[in-house]
Amino acid sequence: MSAVPVWSVDPRTGNPREQVAVEATAEEVDRAVRSAHAVRDALADRAARAAFLRAAAELLEESGEHIIEAADAETALGPARLTGELARTAAQFRAFAEVVDEGAYLDIHIDHPDATRTPPWPDLRRYKIPLGVVAVYAASNFPLAFSVPGGDTASALAAGCPVVVKAHPDHPATSELCASVLRRAAARTGLPENVLTVVHGFDAGVELIRHPLVSAAGFTGSVRGGRALFDAAAARPAPIPFHGELGSLNPVVVTAAAAAERAGEIGTGLGGSMTLGVGQFCTKPGFVLVPEGAAGDQLLKTLTETVSSTGSGVLLDHRMRDAFVTGVRERAALPGVDAPVTPGAAGAHSVSAGFLTVPAARLTAEGPHDALLEECFGPVTVIARYASVDEIAAVLARLPGNLTATLQTAGDETGDPDAGPLLAALTPLAGRILVNGWPTGVAVAPAQHHGGPYPATTSTSTSVGATAIERWLRPVTYQSTPESLLPAELREDNPLGLPRRVDGRRA
């Protein structure tokens, strides 16, 4: 069978730029995974891992001009946006280096023998070890921060797991360039280059999730694609953890008091958030509950002005553009749906932003309007006008799981009696709850949680922040084990100076 070429394509024109690689065969995927598995012990040294992560950050920055140029040519995201994304990507590597240095992620617990307990306790020593080779499926909308050098890769390497990345077809040249940077960082710090490998092709992605030496997977993408891989991971003879981010509506509730107090401010903020990055952020506010009446009307007036002044933009590829144009057309054709600013095609390669409105009452029961409760990737949001708090509750009860949920309240919460109950109603729906903010923008911080109930994610873990490392580890307890046989992390004298809990107390 002849090799299938992998082309870099310019989304601004739809024209191929260059052939970057060929799609990996089953034999090549097998070779990549086995090569990664063979070097897993090289990542056992925490100091070497931390040095590698810092070198990766440094080399990504040094190569920034070339990386940004390649990424812009393949995604049309623009140098300004990509410069910020590169800075975030480098920061993730440095943050995980600090996590590795500190060692708290090992979650060490030591319980000494205690014959007075019923039943008696033996000597127990617990910590976490890396799972093994991790498969990472790169995202389309973040060619750096959620792709080859993204958070899944950085956190897996920090955990001590070699990584095989299935590159996204929207930015293969960027993927190859970033992979070469990370492999150079490994070599610079004395690690084998095969701690990270990249493969291309749809079939390669399927082979990867099925490979018996792959121990876990991370995915960011569509519900359909993510669910197929999730099911494949579960159907293996030995199922593996699959941490997938699949889709999110990111609902927003605007209380009546908030609309009365600052309709213009909310309308402007919503317009900016929903059109950011041409509406291609996974945290785009895609569904907003706004009160009926004059205050809600004023909010929509400001939103109309904001969105109308937003220029057209290019989506990541023409397949996504076609899906966006079709999706908004079908939604706009539903009974009772209006389009104050009509989203859709703007020339052969770009799209225009807009929003749809619908009475919330049409969404309180199952029916054709359920399409409005599904994510539409691109610069569009749905405004549901509600008549009562009970109507809000009925709509929220029908929403799927989300990455974020936002409550817009009055400045003085004591004068907004709906705020407390609505915040409580939103909390079960998402992994991050915002008050009087907008969900686009995910801070890379220790307390961050980027995940949520299905279909937002397939696990309870986060893909952003320090605790993302926990996805690639499993706990092991040693019982009544002689000191000479214990890993250094669990020895009594704590030779590595690691944080630990001893007999229930932090030591």
Secondary structure, DSSP 8 states (H G I E B T S, - for coil): ----EEEEEETTTTEEEEEEEE---HHHHHHHHHHHHHTGGGG--HHHHHHHHHHHHHHHHHTHHHHHHHHHHHH---HHHHHHHHHHHHHHHHHHHHHHHH-GGG-EEEE--BTTSSS-B--EEEEEEE-SEEEEE--SS-TTTTSTTSHHHHHHHHHT--EEEE--TT-HHHHHHHHHHHHHHHHHTT--GGGEEEE-SHHHHHHHHH-TTEEEEEEES-HHHHHHHHHHHHHSSS---EEEE-----EEEE-HHHHHHHHHHHHHHHHHHHHGGGG--TT---EEEEESSHHHHHHHHHHHHHHHTS--B--SSHHHHHHHHHHHHHHHTSTT-EEEE--EE-SSS-EE-EEEEEEGGGGSSSSGGGGGGS---SSEEEEEEESSHHHHHHHHTT---EEEEEEE--SSGGG-TTHHHHHHHHGGGEEEEEESS-S------TT-----TTTTBSSS--SSSGGGGGGGEEEEEEES--GGGS-GGG-TT-TT---EEETTEE-
